[in-house]
């Protein structure tokens, strides 16, 4: 049996400074209710198992102000290379 694991949650926001936009990612995701965090981890693992995912990657969700969340996409590690510094500082 192959293993699937989760490591962290990230909070991603976009911020505008003058005419420039930047993406800010914080780990672990701040202000996220622990029950929601556990549900996100559980569902990300379910998705990975269901599609027989084999590799490092991210499962992305949007969480609204009520704590309801919605699946967005799964990205292979090659697409999340920009997270390396965030990953390194979070682990």
C-alpha positions as protocol buffer text, in pm:
chain_id: "A"
residue {
  index: 1
  type: UNK
  ca { x: 0 y: 0 z: 0 }
}
residue {
  index: 2
  type: UNK
  ca { x: 141 y: 336 z: -94 }
}
residue {
  index: 3
  type: UNK
  ca { x: 140 y: 619 z: 156 }
}
residue {
  index: 4
  type: UNK
  ca { x: -3 y: 966 z: 116 }
}
residue {
  index: 5
  type: UNK
  ca { x: 66 y: 1245 z: 364 }
}
residue {
  index: 6
  type: UNK
  ca { x: -1 y: 1611 z: 419 }
}
residue {
  index: 7
  type: UNK
  ca { x: 248 y: 1861 z: 555 }
}
residue {
  index: 8
  type: UNK
  ca { x: 110 y: 2211 z: 588 }
}
residue {
  index: 9
  type: UNK
  ca { x: -166 y: 2452 z: 502 }
}
residue {
  index: 10
  type: UNK
  ca { x: -92 y: 2785 z: 336 }
}
residue {
  index: 11
  type: UNK
  ca { x: -293 y: 3106 z: 348 }
}
residue {
  index: 12
  type: UNK
  ca { x: -261 y: 3287 z: 16 }
}
residue {
  index: 13
  type: UNK
  ca { x: -369 y: 3645 z: -41 }
}
residue {
  index: 14
  type: UNK
  ca { x: -307 y: 3901 z: -310 }
}
residue {
  index: 15
  type: UNK
  ca { x: -218 y: 4253 z: -206 }
}
residue {
  index: 16
  type: UNK
  ca { x: -193 y: 4571 z: -408 }
}
residue {
  index: 17
  type: UNK
  ca { x: 76 y: 4830 z: -342 }
}
residue {
  index: 18
  type: UNK
  ca { x: 39 y: 5132 z: -571 }
}
residue {
  index: 19
  type: UNK
  ca { x: 6 y: 4977 z: -917 }
}
residue {
  index: 20
  type: UNK
  ca { x: 183 y: 4651 z: -828 }
}
residue {
  index: 21
  type: UNK
  ca { x: 22 y: 4329 z: -710 }
}
residue {
  index: 22
  type: UNK
  ca { x: 197 y: 4066 z: -501 }
}
residue {
  index: 23
  type: UNK
  ca { x: 98 y: 3725 z: -375 }
}
residue {
  index: 24
  type: UNK
  ca { x: 164 y: 3656 z: -9 }
}
residue {
  index: 25
  type: UNK
  ca { x: 166 y: 3301 z: 127 }
}
residue {
  index: 26
  type: UNK
  ca { x: 182 y: 3226 z: 496 }
}
residue {
  index: 27
  type: UNK
  ca { x: 228 y: 2888 z: 661 }
}
residue {
  index: 28
  type: UNK
  ca { x: 61 y: 2757 z: 854 }
}
residue {
  index: 29
  type: UNK
  ca { x: -259 y: 2922 z: 736 }
}
residue {
  index: 30
  type: UNK
  ca { x: -355 y: 3177 z: 1001 }
}
residue {
  index: 31
  type: UNK
  ca { x: -707 y: 3215 z: 1136 }
}
residue {
  index: 32
  type: UNK
  ca { x: -816 y: 2876 z: 1007 }
}
residue {
  index: 33
  type: UNK
  ca { x: -1039 y: 2689 z: 1248 }
}
residue {
  index: 34
  type: UNK
  ca { x: -877 y: 2361 z: 1349 }
}
residue {
  index: 35
  type: UNK
  ca { x: -1186 y: 2160 z: 1248 }
}
residue {
  index: 36
  type: UNK
  ca { x: -1172 y: 2314 z: 899 }
}
residue {
  index: 37
  type: UNK
  ca { x: -796 y: 2248 z: 880 }
}
residue {
  index: 38
  type: UNK
  ca { x: -850 y: 1881 z: 970 }
}
residue {
  index: 39
  type: UNK
  ca { x: -1131 y: 1851 z: 714 }
}
residue {
  index: 40
  type: UNK
  ca { x: -910 y: 2005 z: 443 }
}
residue {
  index: 41
  type: UNK
  ca { x: -630 y: 1759 z: 524 }
}
residue {
  index: 42
  type: UNK
  ca { x: -874 y: 1467 z: 525 }
}
residue {
  index: 43
  type: UNK
  ca { x: -1029 y: 1563 z: 191 }
}
residue {
  index: 44
  type: UNK
  ca { x: -692 y: 1634 z: 28 }
}
residue {
  index: 45
  type: UNK
  ca { x: -579 y: 1284 z: 127 }
}
residue {
  index: 46
  type: UNK
  ca { x: -905 y: 1134 z: -4 }
}
residue {
  index: 47
  type: UNK
  ca { x: -853 y: 1305 z: -340 }
}
residue {
  index: 48
  type: UNK
  ca { x: -493 y: 1185 z: -364 }
}
residue {
  index: 49
  type: UNK
  ca { x: -596 y: 828 z: -285 }
}
residue {
  index: 50
  type: UNK
  ca { x: -893 y: 834 z: -522 }
}
residue {
  index: 51
  type: UNK
  ca { x: -690 y: 943 z: -824 }
}
residue {
  index: 52
  type: UNK
  ca { x: -389 y: 729 z: -722 }
}
residue {
  index: 53
  type: UNK
  ca { x: -171 y: 1040 z: -714 }
}
residue {
  index: 54
  type: UNK
  ca { x: 202 y: 959 z: -715 }
}
residue {
  index: 55
  type: UNK
  ca { x: 435 y: 1251 z: -656 }
}
residue {
  index: 56
  type: UNK
  ca { x: 465 y: 1565 z: -450 }
}
residue {
  index: 57
  type: UNK
  ca { x: 198 y: 1824 z: -515 }
}
residue {
  index: 58
  type: UNK
  ca { x: -64 y: 2054 z: -372 }
}
residue {
  index: 59
  type: UNK
  ca { x: -439 y: 2012 z: -338 }
}
residue {
  index: 60
  type: UNK
  ca { x: -594 y: 2357 z: -342 }
}
residue {
  index: 61
  type: UNK
  ca { x: -917 y: 2472 z: -181 }
}
residue {
  index: 62
  type: UNK
  ca { x: -1086 y: 2808 z: -124 }
}
residue {
  index: 63
  type: UNK
  ca { x: -1228 y: 2869 z: 223 }
}
residue {
  index: 64
  type: UNK
  ca { x: -1503 y: 3126 z: 274 }
}
residue {
  index: 65
  type: UNK
  ca { x: -1572 y: 3335 z: 583 }
}
residue {
  index: 66
  type: UNK
  ca { x: -1815 y: 3071 z: 713 }
}
residue {
  index: 67
  type: UNK
  ca { x: -1552 y: 2795 z: 702 }
}
residue {
  index: 68
  type: UNK
  ca { x: -1710 y: 2626 z: 400 }
}
residue {
  index: 69
  type: UNK
  ca { x: -1449 y: 2517 z: 150 }
}
residue {
  index: 70
  type: UNK
  ca { x: -1441 y: 2437 z: -219 }
}
residue {
  index: 71
  type: UNK
  ca { x: -1200 y: 2224 z: -419 }
}
residue {
  index: 72
  type: UNK
  ca { x: -1002 y: 2412 z: -684 }
}
residue {
  index: 73
  type: UNK
  ca { x: -730 y: 2190 z: -830 }
}
residue {
  index: 74
  type: UNK
  ca { x: -437 y: 1958 z: -779 }
}
residue {
  index: 75
  type: UNK
  ca { x: -95 y: 2083 z: -890 }
}
residue {
  index: 76
  type: UNK
  ca { x: 215 y: 1869 z: -933 }
}
residue {
  index: 77
  type: UNK
  ca { x: 525 y: 1984 z: -746 }
}
residue {
  index: 78
  type: UNK
  ca { x: 679 y: 2121 z: -1065 }
}
residue {
  index: 79
  type: UNK
  ca { x: 406 y: 2389 z: -1070 }
}
residue {
  index: 80
  type: UNK
  ca { x: 453 y: 2491 z: -708 }
}
residue {
  index: 81
  type: UNK
  ca { x: 825 y: 2565 z: -727 }
}
residue {
  index: 82
  type: UNK
  ca { x: 761 y: 2920 z: -609 }
}
residue {
  index: 83
  type: UNK
  ca { x: 652 y: 2780 z: -273 }
}
residue {
  index: 84
  type: UNK
  ca { x: 998 y: 2643 z: -201 }
}
residue {
  index: 85
  type: UNK
  ca { x: 1103 y: 2926 z: 29 }
}
residue {
  index: 86
  type: UNK
  ca { x: 771 y: 2911 z: 208 }
}
residue {
  index: 87
  type: UNK
  ca { x: 797 y: 2531 z: 234 }
}
residue {
  index: 88
  type: UNK
  ca { x: 1151 y: 2555 z: 368 }
}
residue {
  index: 89
  type: UNK
  ca { x: 1061 y: 2809 z: 633 }
}
residue {
  index: 90
  type: UNK
  ca { x: 747 y: 2622 z: 737 }
}
residue {
  index: 91
  type: UNK
  ca { x: 906 y: 2282 z: 790 }
}
